[in-house]
Amino acid sequence: MIAPVDVPTELLKAPFTTATAREHGLSLTVLLGARFTRLWRDVYLHRALPLTPTVLAAGAALVLPTTAVASHLTAAELLGAQVPWSPPPHFWLPQTFTGRDITGIHLHRYDIEPASVEVDGLRVTNGANTFIDLATVLDLVQPVAVGDSLVRAGRTDPEQLMHAAREKGRRNIRKARGAASYVRLRVDSTPESRTRMLLCLAGLPEPCVNLDIVSDRGLWLARPDLSYPSLRIAIEYDGRHHVEDHDRWDRDIRRVERMVREGWIVIVVTHRQLTDHPYETIVRVLDALHRRGHDRAPRLPAPNWRPYFRTRADIRVAGRARRRT
């Protein structure tokens, strides 16, 4: 039996090209063996390394010119934002680039090079440009959630996003302006962003985000995800991690009890309620607003939320309809 060829340490740390492998004495036969993954033409990765966004982007950069800039959801991930899904790498390239497309890498062309920052040795569109790229290709709610997380990661702020969205002449820039107008400071998670957008698109008054609330005696009570402080209404998103982390679950229960003792209405929204029963979630909050006498709360929810919050039942119905046609 032929002994396996030792892999140089340099090739265990990051993606590499076929040419680099040959420089270290590895043949194509070795690269096509079980120890390596072929990412793209002439780019390989040792199987011990996880396929993280950084690794995928670094591998793509090896077959692109130095003018390439990671963009869209790829840039958002590299900048530390939460994204709706993890896509194949996206890059901006100049219009003058004449190379052929590469299967598995999404290439976009620019006339003016977008502003960029360096992340892990890669050129990445900055926070504002990343948001605009996403807001022009995604629906309204998704880029708001990404924008909230870009702000949380310290990569931009709502004012910068509004300024960037004033760019003229770009396709779908109006959608970007609409999304930028909803991005806020202090949003802790994507479910918080989605809950807030659900209420806003249903025509309810926009709640405050992660605002500290105190008792009548000036004692700190809690920092609910969303709230209407003047009406003493709090909205808390309760994800699976709250149940799995028992200490946190206990703290959450005590916090809710403190608010209720001080006269607050506390509405807890779970993942299932947000994804499977969005209308019921809206009605629960709207009912609380009516009970507390909010003078601008609508009588009934507006329908504008429906295109962005399709339930699993809606998806199943749509799937059956597509199959029939």
C-alpha positions as CSV (number, residue, x, y, z in Angstrom):
1,M,0.0,0.0,0.0
2,I,1.3,3.5,-0.9
3,A,1.7,5.7,2.1
4,P,-0.5,8.9,2.0
5,V,1.4,12.1,1.1
6,D,1.8,14.4,4.0
7,V,-0.1,17.7,3.7
8,P,2.0,20.8,4.4
9,T,0.8,22.9,7.3
10,E,0.2,25.9,5.0
11,L,-2.6,24.0,3.2
12,L,-4.4,23.1,6.4
13,K,-5.3,26.7,7.2
14,A,-7.2,28.1,4.3
15,P,-8.3,27.5,0.7
16,F,-5.6,27.2,-1.9
17,T,-5.1,26.9,-5.7
18,T,-3.9,23.9,-7.7
19,A,-0.7,25.9,-8.5
20,T,0.0,26.4,-4.7
21,A,-0.6,22.7,-4.1
22,R,2.0,21.8,-6.8
23,E,4.5,24.2,-5.3
24,H,4.2,22.1,-2.1
25,G,4.5,18.8,-3.9
26,L,0.9,17.7,-4.1
27,S,-0.4,16.3,-7.3
28,L,-3.9,16.6,-8.8
29,T,-4.5,13.0,-7.9
30,V,-3.9,13.8,-4.2
31,L,-6.2,16.8,-4.4
32,L,-9.0,14.7,-5.9
33,G,-8.7,12.3,-3.0
34,A,-10.9,12.0,0.1
35,R,-8.8,14.5,2.2
36,F,-9.8,17.6,0.1
37,T,-12.9,19.4,-1.1
38,R,-13.0,21.1,-4.5
39,L,-14.7,24.5,-4.0
40,W,-14.3,25.8,-7.5
41,R,-12.2,25.2,-10.5
42,D,-8.6,25.1,-9.3
43,V,-9.5,25.9,-5.7
44,Y,-9.4,23.3,-2.9
45,L,-9.9,23.0,0.8
46,H,-8.7,20.4,3.4
47,R,-11.8,18.6,4.7
48,A,-10.8,19.4,8.3
49,L,-11.7,23.0,7.8
50,P,-15.4,24.0,8.1
51,L,-17.1,25.7,5.2
52,T,-17.7,29.1,6.9
53,P,-18.7,32.2,5.0
54,T,-15.1,33.5,5.5
55,V,-13.6,30.4,4.0
56,L,-15.9,30.3,1.0
57,A,-15.3,34.0,0.3
58,A,-11.6,33.5,0.6
59,G,-11.7,30.6,-1.8
60,A,-13.7,32.6,-4.3
61,A,-11.2,35.5,-4.0
62,L,-8.4,33.2,-5.2
63,V,-10.0,32.9,-8.7
64,L,-11.1,36.6,-8.9
65,P,-9.1,39.7,-9.7
66,T,-7.9,42.0,-6.9
67,T,-10.7,44.5,-7.9
68,A,-13.3,42.0,-6.6
69,V,-15.3,43.1,-3.5
70,A,-17.5,40.7,-1.5
71,S,-21.1,41.9,-1.5
72,H,-24.7,41.3,-0.7
73,L,-25.5,38.5,1.8
74,T,-21.8,37.4,1.7
75,A,-20.7,40.8,2.8
76,A,-23.4,41.0,5.5
77,E,-22.2,37.7,7.0
78,L,-18.6,38.8,6.9
79,L,-19.6,42.0,8.6
80,G,-21.2,40.1,11.5
81,A,-24.9,40.6,10.5
82,Q,-27.6,38.0,10.8
83,V,-28.8,36.9,7.4
84,P,-32.0,35.1,6.3
85,W,-29.9,32.4,4.6
86,S,-26.3,31.6,3.8
87,P,-25.8,31.9,0.0
88,P,-23.0,31.1,-2.4
89,P,-20.4,33.9,-2.5
90,H,-21.4,37.3,-4.1
91,F,-18.8,39.7,-5.4
92,W,-18.8,43.0,-7.2
93,L,-16.5,43.3,-10.2
94,P,-15.8,46.3,-12.5
95,Q,-17.7,46.4,-15.8
96,T,-14.4,46.1,-17.6
97,F,-13.9,42.6,-16.2
98,T,-13.8,40.2,-19.3
99,G,-13.2,36.9,-17.5
100,R,-15.8,34.1,-17.7
101,D,-18.3,33.5,-15.0
102,I,-17.5,30.9,-12.4
103,T,-20.1,28.3,-11.4
104,G,-21.2,28.8,-7.8
105,I,-20.1,32.4,-7.5
106,H,-22.5,35.2,-8.1
107,L,-20.8,38.1,-9.9
108,H,-22.2,41.7,-10.1
109,R,-20.7,44.5,-12.2
110,Y,-20.1,48.0,-11.1
111,D,-19.3,51.3,-12.9
112,I,-18.1,53.0,-9.7
113,E,-16.3,50.9,-7.2
114,P,-18.4,50.6,-4.0
115,A,-16.9,51.8,-0.7
116,S,-15.3,48.8,1.1
117,V,-13.6,47.7,4.3
118,E,-11.2,44.8,5.0
119,V,-12.5,41.8,7.0
120,D,-10.2,38.9,7.6
121,G,-8.0,40.0,4.7
122,L,-10.9,40.3,2.3
123,R,-12.4,43.4,0.6
124,V,-16.0,43.7,1.6
125,T,-18.6,46.4,0.9
126,N,-19.1,48.6,3.9
127,G,-22.2,48.4,6.0
128,A,-24.2,51.1,4.2
129,N,-23.4,49.7,0.7
130,T,-24.1,46.1,1.8
131,F,-27.6,47.2,3.1
132,I,-28.4,49.0,-0.2
133,D,-27.4,46.0,-2.2
134,L,-29.7,43.8,-0.1
135,A,-32.6,46.2,0.1
136,T,-32.7,46.4,-3.7
137,V,-33.0,42.7,-4.2
138,L,-34.8,41.3,-1.1
139,D,-38.3,42.0,0.2
140,L,-39.0,44.9,2.6
141,V,-38.8,42.9,5.9
142,Q,-35.6,41.0,5.3
143,P,-33.2,43.9,4.7
144,V,-34.7,45.7,7.7
145,A,-33.6,42.8,9.9
146,V,-30.2,42.7,8.3
147,G,-29.9,46.5,8.7
148,D,-30.8,46.2,12.4
149,S,-28.0,43.6,12.8
150,L,-25.5,45.6,10.9
151,V,-26.2,48.5,13.2
152,R,-25.9,46.2,16.2
153,A,-22.5,45.0,14.9
154,G,-21.3,48.6,14.7
155,R,-21.0,48.5,10.9
156,T,-23.3,51.4,10.2
157,D,-26.2,53.4,11.8
158,P,-29.7,54.4,10.7
159,E,-28.6,57.9,9.6
160,Q,-25.9,56.5,7.3
161,L,-28.4,54.1,5.8
162,M,-30.9,56.8,5.1
163,H,-28.2,58.9,3.5
164,A,-27.0,56.0,1.3
165,A,-30.6,55.3,0.2
166,R,-31.0,58.8,-1.3
167,E,-28.8,57.6,-4.2
168,K,-30.6,58.3,-7.4
169,G,-30.9,56.3,-10.6
170,R,-30.3,52.9,-9.0
171,R,-32.8,50.1,-9.7
172,N,-35.2,49.5,-6.8
173,I,-33.7,52.3,-4.7
174,R,-37.2,53.3,-3.5
175,K,-37.5,50.0,-1.8
176,A,-34.1,50.6,-0.1
177,R,-35.3,54.0,1.2
178,G,-38.4,52.3,2.6
179,A,-36.4,49.6,4.3
180,A,-33.8,52.2,5.7
181,S,-36.6,54.2,7.3
182,Y,-37.4,51.2,9.5
183,V,-33.9,50.3,10.7
184,R,-33.4,51.1,14.4
185,L,-30.8,51.2,17.1
186,R,-30.6,48.6,20.0
187,V,-32.4,45.8,18.2
188,D,-31.1,42.5,19.6
189,S,-32.3,39.9,17.2
190,T,-33.9,39.1,13.8
191,P,-37.2,37.9,15.5
192,E,-37.4,41.3,17.3
193,S,-37.0,43.0,13.9
194,R,-39.7,40.8,12.3
195,T,-42.1,41.3,15.2
196,R,-41.8,45.1,15.0
197,M,-42.2,45.1,11.2
198,L,-45.3,42.8,11.5
199,L,-46.9,45.4,13.8
200,C,-45.9,48.4,11.7
201,L,-47.1,46.9,8.4
202,A,-50.4,46.1,10.1
203,G,-50.9,49.8,10.8
204,L,-50.2,49.7,14.5
205,P,-48.1,52.4,16.2
206,E,-44.4,51.6,16.1
207,P,-43.3,50.3,19.6
208,C,-40.1,51.4,21.3
209,V,-37.1,49.1,21.0
210,N,-35.4,47.7,24.1
211,L,-36.3,50.7,26.3
212,D,-35.5,50.4,30.1
213,I,-38.7,50.7,32.2
214,V,-38.9,51.6,35.8
215,S,-41.5,51.3,38.5
216,D,-43.4,54.3,40.0
217,R,-40.8,54.2,42.8
218,G,-38.0,54.5,40.3
219,L,-36.8,50.9,40.5
220,W,-35.6,49.2,37.3
221,L,-38.1,46.6,36.1
222,A,-37.0,45.3,32.7
223,R,-36.0,46.1,29.2
224,P,-38.6,44.5,27.0
225,D,-37.9,43.8,23.4
226,L,-40.7,46.2,22.3
227,S,-43.0,48.4,24.4
228,Y,-45.5,51.2,24.5
229,P,-44.3,52.8,27.8
230,S,-47.0,55.4,28.2
231,L,-49.6,52.6,28.0
232,R,-47.6,50.1,30.0
233,I,-47.7,47.5,27.3
234,A,-44.6,45.2,26.7
235,I,-44.0,42.7,23.9
236,E,-41.4,40.0,24.5
237,Y,-40.1,37.6,22.0
238,D,-39.6,34.1,23.6
239,G,-37.3,31.9,21.5
240,R,-36.3,28.3,22.0
241,H,-33.1,29.3,23.8
242,H,-35.2,30.7,26.6
243,V,-36.6,27.2,27.3
244,E,-33.2,25.5,26.9
245,D,-31.4,27.9,29.2
246,H,-33.2,27.3,32.5
247,D,-31.5,30.1,34.4
248,R,-32.5,32.6,31.7
249,W,-36.0,31.2,31.7
250,D,-36.3,31.7,35.4
251,R,-35.1,35.3,35.1
252,D,-37.6,35.9,32.3
253,I,-40.5,34.6,34.4
254,R,-39.5,36.9,37.3
255,R,-39.1,39.9,35.0
256,V,-42.6,39.4,33.6
257,E,-44.0,39.0,37.1
258,R,-42.4,42.3,38.1
259,M,-44.0,44.1,35.2
260,V,-47.4,42.6,35.7
261,R,-47.3,43.7,39.4
262,E,-46.6,47.2,38.2
263,G,-49.7,47.2,36.0
264,W,-48.0,46.3,32.7
265,I,-49.7,44.1,30.0
266,V,-47.0,41.7,28.8
267,I,-47.5,39.9,25.5
268,V,-45.1,37.0,24.9
269,V,-44.6,36.1,21.2
270,T,-43.0,32.8,20.4
271,H,-41.4,31.6,17.1
272,R,-44.4,29.6,16.2
273,Q,-46.8,32.4,16.8
274,L,-44.7,34.7,14.6
275,T,-44.3,32.3,11.8
276,D,-47.6,30.3,11.9
277,H,-50.1,32.8,13.4
278,P,-49.0,36.3,12.6
279,Y,-52.5,37.6,12.4
280,E,-53.3,36.4,15.9
281,T,-50.1,38.1,17.1
282,I,-51.2,41.4,15.6
283,V,-54.7,41.1,17.1
284,R,-53.3,40.4,20.6
285,V,-51.2,43.6,20.5
286,L,-54.1,45.6,18.9
287,D,-56.5,44.4,21.6
288,A,-54.0,45.6,24.3
289,L,-53.8,49.0,22.6
290,H,-57.6,49.3,22.5
291,R,-57.9,48.3,26.2
292,R,-55.4,51.0,27.2
293,G,-57.2,53.6,25.1
294,H,-54.6,54.3,22.4
295,D,-56.2,57.1,20.3
296,R,-54.4,56.2,17.1
297,A,-54.7,52.4,17.1
298,P,-56.6,51.2,14.0
299,R,-59.9,49.4,14.5
300,L,-58.7,46.5,12.4
301,P,-55.2,45.5,11.1
302,A,-54.1,46.8,7.7
303,P,-53.3,44.0,5.2
304,N,-49.9,45.3,4.2
305,W,-48.1,42.6,6.4
306,R,-49.5,39.7,4.4
307,P,-47.0,39.5,1.5
308,Y,-44.0,39.3,4.0
309,F,-45.4,36.9,6.6
310,R,-46.5,33.8,4.7
311,T,-47.3,31.0,7.1
312,R,-46.4,27.4,6.5
313,A,-50.1,26.8,5.6
314,D,-49.9,29.5,3.0
315,I,-46.7,27.9,1.6
316,R,-48.4,24.5,1.4
317,V,-51.4,26.0,-0.4
318,A,-49.2,27.8,-2.9
319,G,-47.2,24.6,-3.5
320,R,-50.4,22.6,-4.2
321,A,-51.5,25.3,-6.6
322,R,-48.1,25.2,-8.5
323,R,-48.3,21.4,-8.8
324,R,-51.9,21.7,-10.3
325,T,-50.7,24.1,-12.9
